[in-house]
């Protein structure tokens, strides 16, 4: 049982990390970084778009990691036996 709990904890952390990476990227990357960079004299918007496009490929990769990790977490979660008299918090 301890091994299953440790495995669940590991998979759940991976799942959380993948979701946080995707969320953080979407929230901050486009708005804050571009606004800050636009104040520079040498700011060139087409170059910024090219850079963002490359970074979005990394975001797509992170999004592709979420479903497999979520599936493994659900498999581990489903196999945990819960007593019928257990009350949810």
PDB file of N, CA, C and O in Angstrom:
ATOM      1  N   UNK A   1       0.818  -1.190   0.000  1.00  0.00           N
ATOM      2  CA  UNK A   1       0.000   0.000   0.000  1.00  0.00           C
ATOM      3  C   UNK A   1       0.866   1.261   0.000  1.00  0.00           C
ATOM      4  O   UNK A   1       0.519   2.251  -0.644  1.00  0.00           O
ATOM      5  N   UNK A   2       2.000   1.229   0.725  1.00  0.00           N
ATOM      6  CA  UNK A   2       2.879   2.400   0.751  1.00  0.00           C
ATOM      7  C   UNK A   2       3.454   2.665  -0.632  1.00  0.00           C
ATOM      8  O   UNK A   2       3.597   3.817  -1.042  1.00  0.00           O
ATOM      9  N   UNK A   3       3.783   1.591  -1.351  1.00  0.00           N
ATOM     10  CA  UNK A   3       4.340   1.749  -2.702  1.00  0.00           C
ATOM     11  C   UNK A   3       3.307   2.415  -3.618  1.00  0.00           C
ATOM     12  O   UNK A   3       3.645   3.302  -4.402  1.00  0.00           O
ATOM     13  N   UNK A   4       2.065   1.986  -3.512  1.00  0.00           N
ATOM     14  CA  UNK A   4       1.009   2.570  -4.337  1.00  0.00           C
ATOM     15  C   UNK A   4       0.811   4.046  -3.990  1.00  0.00           C
ATOM     16  O   UNK A   4       0.617   4.875  -4.879  1.00  0.00           O
ATOM     17  N   UNK A   5       0.860   4.365  -2.718  1.00  0.00           N
ATOM     18  CA  UNK A   5       0.704   5.762  -2.294  1.00  0.00           C
ATOM     19  C   UNK A   5       1.860   6.617  -2.803  1.00  0.00           C
ATOM     20  O   UNK A   5       1.656   7.748  -3.245  1.00  0.00           O
ATOM     21  N   UNK A   6       3.070   6.075  -2.739  1.00  0.00           N
ATOM     22  CA  UNK A   6       4.235   6.817  -3.237  1.00  0.00           C
ATOM     23  C   UNK A   6       4.143   7.011  -4.745  1.00  0.00           C
ATOM     24  O   UNK A   6       4.460   8.086  -5.255  1.00  0.00           O
ATOM     25  N   UNK A   7       3.711   5.977  -5.457  1.00  0.00           N
ATOM     26  CA  UNK A   7       3.555   6.071  -6.906  1.00  0.00           C
ATOM     27  C   UNK A   7       2.484   7.100  -7.260  1.00  0.00           C
ATOM     28  O   UNK A   7       2.654   7.891  -8.187  1.00  0.00           O
ATOM     29  N   UNK A   8       1.392   7.081  -6.522  1.00  0.00           N
ATOM     30  CA  UNK A   8       0.326   8.058  -6.748  1.00  0.00           C
ATOM     31  C   UNK A   8       0.840   9.478  -6.511  1.00  0.00           C
ATOM     32  O   UNK A   8       0.575  10.381  -7.305  1.00  0.00           O
ATOM     33  N   UNK A   9       1.569   9.667  -5.424  1.00  0.00           N
ATOM     34  CA  UNK A   9       2.097  11.000  -5.107  1.00  0.00           C
ATOM     35  C   UNK A   9       3.019  11.495  -6.213  1.00  0.00           C
ATOM     36  O   UNK A   9       2.964  12.666  -6.590  1.00  0.00           O
ATOM     37  N   UNK A  10       3.863  10.616  -6.734  1.00  0.00           N
ATOM     38  CA  UNK A  10       4.789  10.992  -7.807  1.00  0.00           C
ATOM     39  C   UNK A  10       4.029  11.394  -9.061  1.00  0.00           C
ATOM     40  O   UNK A  10       4.303  12.441  -9.647  1.00  0.00           O
ATOM     41  N   UNK A  11       3.077  10.568  -9.474  1.00  0.00           N
ATOM     42  CA  UNK A  11       2.306  10.865 -10.684  1.00  0.00           C
ATOM     43  C   UNK A  11       1.478  12.136 -10.513  1.00  0.00           C
ATOM     44  O   UNK A  11       1.356  12.931 -11.445  1.00  0.00           O
ATOM     45  N   UNK A  12       0.917  12.325  -9.337  1.00  0.00           N
ATOM     46  CA  UNK A  12       0.110  13.514  -9.093  1.00  0.00           C
ATOM     47  C   UNK A  12       0.970  14.771  -9.156  1.00  0.00           C
ATOM     48  O   UNK A  12       0.525  15.793  -9.678  1.00  0.00           O
ATOM     49  N   UNK A  13       2.187  14.715  -8.637  1.00  0.00           N
ATOM     50  CA  UNK A  13       3.100  15.865  -8.708  1.00  0.00           C
ATOM     51  C   UNK A  13       3.438  16.186 -10.159  1.00  0.00           C
ATOM     52  O   UNK A  13       3.478  17.356 -10.542  1.00  0.00           O
ATOM     53  N   UNK A  14       3.683  15.158 -10.969  1.00  0.00           N
ATOM     54  CA  UNK A  14       3.958  15.384 -12.395  1.00  0.00           C
ATOM     55  C   UNK A  14       2.764  16.054 -13.066  1.00  0.00           C
ATOM     56  O   UNK A  14       2.922  16.979 -13.863  1.00  0.00           O
ATOM     57  N   UNK A  15       1.586  15.582 -12.737  1.00  0.00           N
ATOM     58  CA  UNK A  15       0.364  16.143 -13.299  1.00  0.00           C
ATOM     59  C   UNK A  15       0.222  17.616 -12.916  1.00  0.00           C
ATOM     60  O   UNK A  15      -0.060  18.458 -13.769  1.00  0.00           O
ATOM     61  N   UNK A  16       0.415  17.923 -11.641  1.00  0.00           N
ATOM     62  CA  UNK A  16       0.325  19.311 -11.175  1.00  0.00           C
ATOM     63  C   UNK A  16       1.373  20.187 -11.849  1.00  0.00           C
ATOM     64  O   UNK A  16       1.074  21.305 -12.267  1.00  0.00           O
ATOM     65  N   UNK A  17       2.608  19.679 -11.956  1.00  0.00           N
ATOM     66  CA  UNK A  17       3.678  20.453 -12.579  1.00  0.00           C
ATOM     67  C   UNK A  17       3.357  20.760 -14.036  1.00  0.00           C
ATOM     68  O   UNK A  17       3.575  21.880 -14.497  1.00  0.00           O
ATOM     69  N   UNK A  18       2.841  19.776 -14.759  1.00  0.00           N
ATOM     70  CA  UNK A  18       2.500  19.990 -16.166  1.00  0.00           C
ATOM     71  C   UNK A  18       1.395  21.030 -16.294  1.00  0.00           C
ATOM     72  O   UNK A  18       1.466  21.903 -17.159  1.00  0.00           O
ATOM     73  N   UNK A  19       0.382  20.947 -15.450  1.00  0.00           N
ATOM     74  CA  UNK A  19      -0.701  21.932 -15.505  1.00  0.00           C
ATOM     75  C   UNK A  19      -0.223  23.327 -15.124  1.00  0.00           C
ATOM     76  O   UNK A  19      -0.635  24.311 -15.739  1.00  0.00           O
ATOM     77  N   UNK A  20       0.637  23.422 -14.123  1.00  0.00           N
ATOM     78  CA  UNK A  20       1.155  24.727 -13.711  1.00  0.00           C
ATOM     79  C   UNK A  20       2.007  25.341 -14.810  1.00  0.00           C
ATOM     80  O   UNK A  20       1.941  26.545 -15.054  1.00  0.00           O
ATOM     81  N   UNK A  21       2.819  24.503 -15.481  1.00  0.00           N
ATOM     82  CA  UNK A  21       3.663  25.008 -16.557  1.00  0.00           C
ATOM     83  C   UNK A  21       2.805  25.615 -17.655  1.00  0.00           C
ATOM     84  O   UNK A  21       3.078  26.720 -18.124  1.00  0.00           O
ATOM     85  N   UNK A  22       1.778  24.900 -18.061  1.00  0.00           N
ATOM     86  CA  UNK A  22       0.899  25.387 -19.124  1.00  0.00           C
ATOM     87  C   UNK A  22       0.188  26.665 -18.679  1.00  0.00           C
ATOM     88  O   UNK A  22       0.135  27.636 -19.434  1.00  0.00           O
ATOM     89  N   UNK A  23      -0.350  26.674 -17.475  1.00  0.00           N
ATOM     90  CA  UNK A  23      -1.070  27.846 -16.985  1.00  0.00           C
ATOM     91  C   UNK A  23      -0.183  29.063 -16.823  1.00  0.00           C
ATOM     92  O   UNK A  23      -0.563  30.165 -17.217  1.00  0.00           O
ATOM     93  N   UNK A  24       1.000  28.877 -16.245  1.00  0.00           N
ATOM     94  CA  UNK A  24       1.927  29.990 -16.057  1.00  0.00           C
ATOM     95  C   UNK A  24       2.350  30.569 -17.389  1.00  0.00           C
ATOM     96  O   UNK A  24       2.429  31.787 -17.547  1.00  0.00           O
ATOM     97  N   UNK A  25       2.624  29.696 -18.352  1.00  0.00           N
ATOM     98  CA  UNK A  25       3.059  30.161 -19.663  1.00  0.00           C
ATOM     99  C   UNK A  25       1.973  31.016 -20.302  1.00  0.00           C
ATOM    100  O   UNK A  25       2.251  32.100 -20.813  1.00  0.00           O
ATOM    101  N   UNK A  26       0.764  30.538 -20.274  1.00  0.00           N
ATOM    102  CA  UNK A  26      -0.329  31.266 -20.923  1.00  0.00           C
ATOM    103  C   UNK A  26      -0.622  32.590 -20.241  1.00  0.00           C
ATOM    104  O   UNK A  26      -0.902  33.583 -20.913  1.00  0.00           O
ATOM    105  N   UNK A  27      -0.561  32.620 -18.935  1.00  0.00           N
ATOM    106  CA  UNK A  27      -0.892  33.843 -18.204  1.00  0.00           C
ATOM    107  C   UNK A  27       0.121  34.948 -18.438  1.00  0.00           C
ATOM    108  O   UNK A  27      -0.252  36.086 -18.724  1.00  0.00           O
ATOM    109  N   UNK A  28       1.379  34.627 -18.320  1.00  0.00           N
ATOM    110  CA  UNK A  28       2.403  35.663 -18.249  1.00  0.00           C
ATOM    111  C   UNK A  28       3.143  35.932 -19.547  1.00  0.00           C
ATOM    112  O   UNK A  28       3.473  37.081 -19.841  1.00  0.00           O
ATOM    113  N   UNK A  29       3.404  34.918 -20.309  1.00  0.00           N
ATOM    114  CA  UNK A  29       4.316  35.071 -21.436  1.00  0.00           C
ATOM    115  C   UNK A  29       3.886  36.164 -22.401  1.00  0.00           C
ATOM    116  O   UNK A  29       4.651  37.089 -22.671  1.00  0.00           O
ATOM    117  N   UNK A  30       2.688  36.068 -22.914  1.00  0.00           N
ATOM    118  CA  UNK A  30       2.260  36.993 -23.954  1.00  0.00           C
ATOM    119  C   UNK A  30       2.121  38.421 -23.496  1.00  0.00           C
ATOM    120  O   UNK A  30       2.519  39.336 -24.215  1.00  0.00           O
ATOM    121  N   UNK A  31       1.575  38.638 -22.336  1.00  0.00           N
ATOM    122  CA  UNK A  31       1.260  40.002 -21.932  1.00  0.00           C
ATOM    123  C   UNK A  31       2.422  40.733 -21.280  1.00  0.00           C
ATOM    124  O   UNK A  31       2.837  41.785 -21.765  1.00  0.00           O
ATOM    125  N   UNK A  32       2.942  40.208 -20.214  1.00  0.00           N
ATOM    126  CA  UNK A  32       3.951  40.925 -19.439  1.00  0.00           C
ATOM    127  C   UNK A  32       5.266  41.055 -20.195  1.00  0.00           C
ATOM    128  O   UNK A  32       5.843  42.140 -20.261  1.00  0.00           O
ATOM    129  N   UNK A  33       5.738  39.960 -20.760  1.00  0.00           N
ATOM    130  CA  UNK A  33       7.039  39.997 -21.435  1.00  0.00           C
ATOM    131  C   UNK A  33       7.011  40.915 -22.651  1.00  0.00           C
ATOM    132  O   UNK A  33       7.941  41.697 -22.854  1.00  0.00           O
ATOM    133  N   UNK A  34       5.969  40.834 -23.453  1.00  0.00           N
ATOM    134  CA  UNK A  34       5.890  41.679 -24.646  1.00  0.00           C
ATOM    135  C   UNK A  34       5.754  43.148 -24.271  1.00  0.00           C
ATOM    136  O   UNK A  34       6.366  44.006 -24.906  1.00  0.00           O
ATOM    137  N   UNK A  35       4.973  43.444 -23.265  1.00  0.00           N
ATOM    138  CA  UNK A  35       4.829  44.825 -22.812  1.00  0.00           C
ATOM    139  C   UNK A  35       6.175  45.386 -22.360  1.00  0.00           C
ATOM    140  O   UNK A  35       6.532  46.514 -22.698  1.00  0.00           O
ATOM    141  N   UNK A  36       6.907  44.596 -21.600  1.00  0.00           N
ATOM    142  CA  UNK A  36       8.219  45.032 -21.120  1.00  0.00           C
ATOM    143  C   UNK A  36       9.181  45.236 -22.289  1.00  0.00           C
ATOM    144  O   UNK A  36       9.873  46.251 -22.356  1.00  0.00           O
ATOM    145  N   UNK A  37       9.224  44.281 -23.203  1.00  0.00           N
ATOM    146  CA  UNK A  37      10.148  44.372 -24.336  1.00  0.00           C
ATOM    147  C   UNK A  37       9.794  45.518 -25.275  1.00  0.00           C
ATOM    148  O   UNK A  37      10.680  46.094 -25.906  1.00  0.00           O
ATOM    149  N   UNK A  38       8.517  45.854 -25.375  1.00  0.00           N
ATOM    150  CA  UNK A  38       8.099  46.907 -26.305  1.00  0.00           C
ATOM    151  C   UNK A  38       8.627  48.283 -25.909  1.00  0.00           C
ATOM    152  O   UNK A  38       8.590  49.212 -26.716  1.00  0.00           O
ATOM    153  N   UNK A  39       9.113  48.426 -24.691  1.00  0.00           N
ATOM    154  CA  UNK A  39       9.659  49.699 -24.246  1.00  0.00           C
ATOM    155  C   UNK A  39      11.080  49.934 -24.759  1.00  0.00           C
ATOM    156  O   UNK A  39      11.585  51.055 -24.704  1.00  0.00           O
ATOM    157  N   UNK A  40      11.720  48.883 -25.253  1.00  0.00           N
ATOM    158  CA  UNK A  40      13.078  49.025 -25.790  1.00  0.00           C
ATOM    159  C   UNK A  40      13.029  49.663 -27.172  1.00  0.00           C
ATOM    160  O   UNK A  40      12.088  49.440 -27.934  1.00  0.00           O
ATOM    161  N   UNK A  41      14.047  50.458 -27.491  1.00  0.00           N
ATOM    162  CA  UNK A  41      14.098  51.118 -28.793  1.00  0.00           C
ATOM    163  C   UNK A  41      14.247  50.119 -29.931  1.00  0.00           C
ATOM    164  O   UNK A  41      13.743  50.348 -31.031  1.00  0.00           O
ATOM    165  N   UNK A  42      14.934  49.016 -29.671  1.00  0.00           N
ATOM    166  CA  UNK A  42      15.186  48.041 -30.736  1.00  0.00           C
ATOM    167  C   UNK A  42      14.102  46.954 -30.819  1.00  0.00           C
ATOM    168  O   UNK A  42      14.319  45.907 -31.430  1.00  0.00           O
ATOM    169  N   UNK A  43      12.948  47.200 -30.211  1.00  0.00           N
ATOM    170  CA  UNK A  43      11.856  46.218 -30.243  1.00  0.00           C
ATOM    171  C   UNK A  43      11.335  46.084 -31.665  1.00  0.00           C
ATOM    172  O   UNK A  43      11.062  47.080 -32.335  1.00  0.00           O
ATOM    173  N   UNK A  44      11.200  44.838 -32.120  1.00  0.00           N
ATOM    174  CA  UNK A  44      10.724  44.547 -33.467  1.00  0.00           C
ATOM    175  C   UNK A  44       9.636  43.486 -33.338  1.00  0.00           C
ATOM    176  O   UNK A  44       9.923  42.326 -33.039  1.00  0.00           O
ATOM    177  N   UNK A  45       8.393  43.886 -33.563  1.00  0.00           N
ATOM    178  CA  UNK A  45       7.263  42.993 -33.308  1.00  0.00           C
ATOM    179  C   UNK A  45       7.318  41.682 -34.097  1.00  0.00           C
ATOM    180  O   UNK A  45       7.060  40.631 -33.509  1.00  0.00           O
ATOM    181  N   UNK A  46       7.641  41.684 -35.406  1.00  0.00           N
ATOM    182  CA  UNK A  46       7.713  40.400 -36.129  1.00  0.00           C
ATOM    183  C   UNK A  46       8.720  39.415 -35.507  1.00  0.00           C
ATOM    184  O   UNK A  46       8.488  38.205 -35.516  1.00  0.00           O
ATOM    185  N   UNK A  47       9.815  39.925 -34.979  1.00  0.00           N
ATOM    186  CA  UNK A  47      10.778  39.042 -34.310  1.00  0.00           C
ATOM    187  C   UNK A  47      10.170  38.463 -33.036  1.00  0.00           C
ATOM    188  O   UNK A  47      10.406  37.303 -32.697  1.00  0.00           O
ATOM    189  N   UNK A  48       9.394  39.268 -32.342  1.00  0.00           N
ATOM    190  CA  UNK A  48       8.727  38.798 -31.123  1.00  0.00           C
ATOM    191  C   UNK A  48       7.710  37.706 -31.449  1.00  0.00           C
ATOM    192  O   UNK A  48       7.595  36.719 -30.722  1.00  0.00           O
ATOM    193  N   UNK A  49       6.979  37.887 -32.535  1.00  0.00           N
ATOM    194  CA  UNK A  49       5.999  36.877 -32.955  1.00  0.00           C
ATOM    195  C   UNK A  49       6.705  35.567 -33.290  1.00  0.00           C
ATOM    196  O   UNK A  49       6.222  34.492 -32.933  1.00  0.00           O
ATOM    197  N   UNK A  50       7.833  35.650 -33.966  1.00  0.00           N
ATOM    198  CA  UNK A  50       8.606  34.452 -34.300  1.00  0.00           C
ATOM    199  C   UNK A  50       9.066  33.741 -33.035  1.00  0.00           C
ATOM    200  O   UNK A  50       8.979  32.517 -32.941  1.00  0.00           O
ATOM    201  N   UNK A  51       9.552  34.498 -32.071  1.00  0.00           N
ATOM    202  CA  UNK A  51      10.006  33.905 -30.808  1.00  0.00           C
ATOM    203  C   UNK A  51       8.839  33.250 -30.071  1.00  0.00           C
ATOM    204  O   UNK A  51       8.976  32.142 -29.550  1.00  0.00           O
ATOM    205  N   UNK A  52       7.697  33.930 -30.026  1.00  0.00           N
ATOM    206  CA  UNK A  52       6.523  33.369 -29.341  1.00  0.00           C
ATOM    207  C   UNK A  52       6.060  32.082 -30.008  1.00  0.00           C
ATOM    208  O   UNK A  52       5.650  31.139 -29.331  1.00  0.00           O
ATOM    209  N   UNK A  53       6.125  32.042 -31.338  1.00  0.00           N
ATOM    210  CA  UNK A  53       5.705  30.834 -32.051  1.00  0.00           C
ATOM    211  C   UNK A  53       6.557  29.644 -31.644  1.00  0.00           C
ATOM    212  O   UNK A  53       6.045  28.540 -31.460  1.00  0.00           O
ATOM    213  N   UNK A  54       7.857  29.871 -31.504  1.00  0.00           N
ATOM    214  CA  UNK A  54       8.744  28.796 -31.062  1.00  0.00           C
ATOM    215  C   UNK A  54       8.433  28.349 -29.647  1.00  0.00           C
ATOM    216  O   UNK A  54       8.469  27.156 -29.347  1.00  0.00           O
ATOM    217  N   UNK A  55       8.129  29.297 -28.780  1.00  0.00           N
ATOM    218  CA  UNK A  55       7.807  28.961 -27.394  1.00  0.00           C
ATOM    219  C   UNK A  55       6.463  28.251 -27.280  1.00  0.00           C
ATOM    220  O   UNK A  55       6.275  27.420 -26.392  1.00  0.00           O
ATOM    221  N   UNK A  56       5.540  28.568 -28.160  1.00  0.00           N
ATOM    222  CA  UNK A  56       4.234  27.907 -28.123  1.00  0.00           C
ATOM    223  C   UNK A  56       4.352  26.428 -28.463  1.00  0.00           C
ATOM    224  O   UNK A  56       3.538  25.625 -28.006  1.00  0.00           O
ATOM    225  N   UNK A  57       5.357  26.054 -29.264  1.00  0.00           N
ATOM    226  CA  UNK A  57       5.579  24.635 -29.537  1.00  0.00           C
ATOM    227  C   UNK A  57       5.903  23.905 -28.240  1.00  0.00           C
ATOM    228  O   UNK A  57       5.455  22.776 -28.037  1.00  0.00           O
ATOM    229  N   UNK A  58       6.675  24.535 -27.364  1.00  0.00           N
ATOM    230  CA  UNK A  58       6.970  23.948 -26.062  1.00  0.00           C
ATOM    231  C   UNK A  58       5.725  23.834 -25.212  1.00  0.00           C
ATOM    232  O   UNK A  58       5.564  22.871 -24.462  1.00  0.00           O
ATOM    233  N   UNK A  59       4.844  24.810 -25.324  1.00  0.00           N
ATOM    234  CA  UNK A  59       3.583  24.785 -24.581  1.00  0.00           C
ATOM    235  C   UNK A  59       2.709  23.639 -25.074  1.00  0.00           C
ATOM    236  O   UNK A  59       2.081  22.946 -24.274  1.00  0.00           O
ATOM    237  N   UNK A  60       2.668  23.440 -26.380  1.00  0.00           N
ATOM    238  CA  UNK A  60       1.879  22.336 -26.932  1.00  0.00           C
ATOM    239  C   UNK A  60       2.417  21.002 -26.440  1.00  0.00           C
ATOM    240  O   UNK A  60       1.650  20.081 -26.159  1.00  0.00           O
ATOM    241  N   UNK A  61       3.735  20.899 -26.337  1.00  0.00           N
ATOM    242  CA  UNK A  61       4.335  19.667 -25.816  1.00  0.00           C
ATOM    243  C   UNK A  61       3.910  19.439 -24.368  1.00  0.00           C
ATOM    244  O   UNK A  61       3.577  18.317 -23.985  1.00  0.00           O
ATOM    245  N   UNK A  62       3.921  20.491 -23.571  1.00  0.00           N
ATOM    246  CA  UNK A  62       3.512  20.359 -22.168  1.00  0.00           C
ATOM    247  C   UNK A  62       2.044  19.956 -22.077  1.00  0.00           C
ATOM    248  O   UNK A  62       1.679  19.135 -21.236  1.00  0.00           O
ATOM    249  N   UNK A  63       1.198  20.528 -22.937  1.00  0.00           N
ATOM    250  CA  UNK A  63      -0.215  20.158 -22.935  1.00  0.00           C
ATOM    251  C   UNK A  63      -0.406  18.695 -23.300  1.00  0.00           C
ATOM    252  O   UNK A  63      -1.322  18.040 -22.802  1.00  0.00           O
ATOM    253  N   UNK A  64       0.460  18.181 -24.173  1.00  0.00           N
ATOM    254  CA  UNK A  64       0.329  16.777 -24.561  1.00  0.00           C
ATOM    255  C   UNK A  64       0.706  15.839 -23.419  1.00  0.00           C
ATOM    256  O   UNK A  64       0.327  14.669 -23.438  1.00  0.00           O
ATOM    257  N   UNK A  65       1.443  16.327 -22.428  1.00  0.00           N
ATOM    258  CA  UNK A  65       1.827  15.493 -21.291  1.00  0.00           C
ATOM    259  C   UNK A  65       0.708  15.348 -20.269  1.00  0.00           C
ATOM    260  O   UNK A  65       0.677  14.372 -19.519  1.00  0.00           O
ATOM    261  N   UNK A  66      -0.209  16.304 -20.232  1.00  0.00           N
ATOM    262  CA  UNK A  66      -1.241  16.300 -19.193  1.00  0.00           C
ATOM    263  C   UNK A  66      -2.167  15.081 -19.282  1.00  0.00           C
ATOM    264  O   UNK A  66      -2.338  14.405 -18.267  1.00  0.00           O
ATOM    265  N   UNK A  67      -2.777  14.758 -20.434  1.00  0.00           N
ATOM    266  CA  UNK A  67      -3.703  13.615 -20.458  1.00  0.00           C
ATOM    267  C   UNK A  67      -3.087  12.274 -20.047  1.00  0.00           C
ATOM    268  O   UNK A  67      -3.714  11.545 -19.278  1.00  0.00           O
ATOM    269  N   UNK A  68      -1.875  11.909 -20.528  1.00  0.00           N
ATOM    270  CA  UNK A  68      -1.319  10.627 -20.084  1.00  0.00           C
ATOM    271  C   UNK A  68      -1.060  10.582 -18.577  1.00  0.00           C
ATOM    272  O   UNK A  68      -1.298   9.563 -17.928  1.00  0.00           O
ATOM    273  N   UNK A  69      -0.578  11.678 -18.036  1.00  0.00           N
ATOM    274  CA  UNK A  69      -0.316  11.715 -16.594  1.00  0.00           C
ATOM    275  C   UNK A  69      -1.638  11.644 -15.836  1.00  0.00           C
ATOM    276  O   UNK A  69      -1.748  10.935 -14.836  1.00  0.00           O
ATOM    277  N   UNK A  70      -2.635  12.380 -16.313  1.00  0.00           N
ATOM    278  CA  UNK A  70      -3.943  12.353 -15.658  1.00  0.00           C
ATOM    279  C   UNK A  70      -4.529  10.948 -15.688  1.00  0.00           C
ATOM    280  O   UNK A  70      -5.138  10.505 -14.714  1.00  0.00           O
ATOM    281  N   UNK A  71      -4.347  10.242 -16.810  1.00  0.00           N
ATOM    282  CA  UNK A  71      -4.837   8.870 -16.914  1.00  0.00           C
ATOM    283  C   UNK A  71      -4.179   7.947 -15.904  1.00  0.00           C
ATOM    284  O   UNK A  71      -4.845   7.116 -15.286  1.00  0.00           O
ATOM    285  N   UNK A  72      -2.859   8.094 -15.735  1.00  0.00           N
ATOM    286  CA  UNK A  72      -2.148   7.259 -14.758  1.00  0.00           C
ATOM    287  C   UNK A  72      -2.601   7.585 -13.334  1.00  0.00           C
ATOM    288  O   UNK A  72      -2.740   6.688 -12.502  1.00  0.00           O
ATOM    289  N   UNK A  73      -2.828   8.862 -13.059  1.00  0.00           N
ATOM    290  CA  UNK A  73      -3.313   9.248 -11.728  1.00  0.00           C
ATOM    291  C   UNK A  73      -4.687   8.638 -11.479  1.00  0.00           C
ATOM    292  O   UNK A  73      -4.946   8.120 -10.393  1.00  0.00           O
ATOM    293  N   UNK A  74      -5.568   8.695 -12.472  1.00  0.00           N
ATOM    294  CA  UNK A  74      -6.914   8.130 -12.312  1.00  0.00           C
ATOM    295  C   UNK A  74      -6.862   6.614 -12.101  1.00  0.00           C
ATOM    296  O   UNK A  74      -7.628   6.077 -11.301  1.00  0.00           O
ATOM    297  N   UNK A  75      -5.962   5.919 -12.817  1.00  0.00           N
ATOM    298  CA  UNK A  75      -5.824   4.469 -12.624  1.00  0.00           C
ATOM    299  C   UNK A  75      -5.409   4.157 -11.197  1.00  0.00           C
ATOM    300  O   UNK A  75      -5.942   3.241 -10.571  1.00  0.00           O
ATOM    301  N   UNK A  76      -4.462   4.917 -10.692  1.00  0.00           N
ATOM    302  CA  UNK A  76      -4.017   4.691  -9.318  1.00  0.00           C
ATOM    303  C   UNK A  76      -5.129   5.027  -8.330  1.00  0.00           C
ATOM    304  O   UNK A  76      -5.313   4.329  -7.332  1.00  0.00           O
ATOM    305  N   UNK A  77      -5.858   6.084  -8.605  1.00  0.00           N
ATOM    306  CA  UNK A  77      -6.913   6.534  -7.704  1.00  0.00           C
ATOM    307  C   UNK A  77      -8.055   5.521  -7.665  1.00  0.00           C
ATOM    308  O   UNK A  77      -8.585   5.221  -6.595  1.00  0.00           O
ATOM    309  N   UNK A  78      -8.437   4.991  -8.842  1.00  0.00           N
ATOM    310  CA  UNK A  78      -9.552   4.045  -8.913  1.00  0.00           C
ATOM    311  C   UNK A  78      -9.287   2.761  -8.145  1.00  0.00           C
ATOM    312  O   UNK A  78     -10.222   2.136  -7.645  1.00  0.00           O
ATOM    313  N   UNK A  79      -8.041   2.364  -8.047  1.00  0.00           N
ATOM    314  CA  UNK A  79      -7.728   1.099  -7.388  1.00  0.00           C
ATOM    315  C   UNK A  79      -7.652   1.217  -5.860  1.00  0.00           C
ATOM    316  O   UNK A  79      -7.450   0.211  -5.180  1.00  0.00           O
ATOM    317  N   UNK A  80      -7.807   2.411  -5.320  1.00  0.00           N
ATOM    318  CA  UNK A  80      -7.770   2.597  -3.868  1.00  0.00           C
ATOM    319  C   UNK A  80      -9.153   2.272  -3.303  1.00  0.00           C
ATOM    320  O   UNK A  80     -10.156   2.875  -3.684  1.00  0.00           O
ATOM    321  N   UNK A  81      -9.178   1.324  -2.404  1.00  0.00           N
ATOM    322  CA  UNK A  81     -10.445   0.917  -1.801  1.00  0.00           C
ATOM    323  C   UNK A  81     -10.849   1.921  -0.719  1.00  0.00           C
ATOM    324  O   UNK A  81     -10.035   2.335   0.106  1.00  0.00           O
ATOM    325  N   UNK A  82     -12.114   2.295  -0.749  1.00  0.00           N
ATOM    326  CA  UNK A  82     -12.638   3.247   0.226  1.00  0.00           C
ATOM    327  C   UNK A  82     -13.804   2.582   0.946  1.00  0.00           C
ATOM    328  O   UNK A  82     -14.680   1.984   0.321  1.00  0.00           O
ATOM    329  N   UNK A  83     -13.798   2.694   2.240  1.00  0.00           N
ATOM    330  CA  UNK A  83     -14.869   2.115   3.045  1.00  0.00           C
ATOM    331  C   UNK A  83     -16.178   2.846   2.765  1.00  0.00           C
ATOM    332  O   UNK A  83     -16.182   4.053   2.523  1.00  0.00           O
ATOM    333  N   UNK A  84     -17.280   2.117   2.799  1.00  0.00           N
ATOM    334  CA  UNK A  84     -18.585   2.717   2.520  1.00  0.00           C
ATOM    335  C   UNK A  84     -18.992   3.748   3.563  1.00  0.00           C
ATOM    336  O   UNK A  84     -19.789   4.641   3.274  1.00  0.00           O
ATOM    337  N   UNK A  85     -18.454   3.634   4.770  1.00  0.00           N
ATOM    338  CA  UNK A  85     -18.820   4.583   5.823  1.00  0.00           C
ATOM    339  C   UNK A  85     -17.904   5.808   5.867  1.00  0.00           C
ATOM    340  O   UNK A  85     -17.967   6.601   6.807  1.00  0.00           O
ATOM    341  N   UNK A  86     -17.057   5.959   4.852  1.00  0.00           N
ATOM    342  CA  UNK A  86     -16.173   7.119   4.777  1.00  0.00           C
ATOM    343  C   UNK A  86     -16.983   8.347   4.366  1.00  0.00           C
ATOM    344  O   UNK A  86     -17.812   8.280   3.458  1.00  0.00           O
ATOM    345  N   UNK A  87     -16.738   9.457   5.037  1.00  0.00           N
ATOM    346  CA  UNK A  87     -17.444  10.702   4.751  1.00  0.00           C
ATOM    347  C   UNK A  87     -16.466  11.667   4.094  1.00  0.00           C
ATOM    348  O   UNK A  87     -15.335  11.826   4.552  1.00  0.00           O
ATOM    349  N   UNK A  88     -16.913  12.313   3.012  1.00  0.00           N
ATOM    350  CA  UNK A  88     -16.055  13.295   2.354  1.00  0.00           C
ATOM    351  C   UNK A  88     -15.941  14.536   3.210  1.00  0.00           C
ATOM    352  O   UNK A  88     -16.884  14.928   3.897  1.00  0.00           O
ATOM    353  N   UNK A  89     -14.766  15.149   3.159  1.00  0.00           N
ATOM    354  CA  UNK A  89     -14.535  16.374   3.940  1.00  0.00           C
ATOM    355  C   UNK A  89     -15.125  17.563   3.239  1.00  0.00           C
ATOM    356  O   UNK A  89     -15.033  18.684   3.741  1.00  0.00           O
TER     357      UNK A  89
END
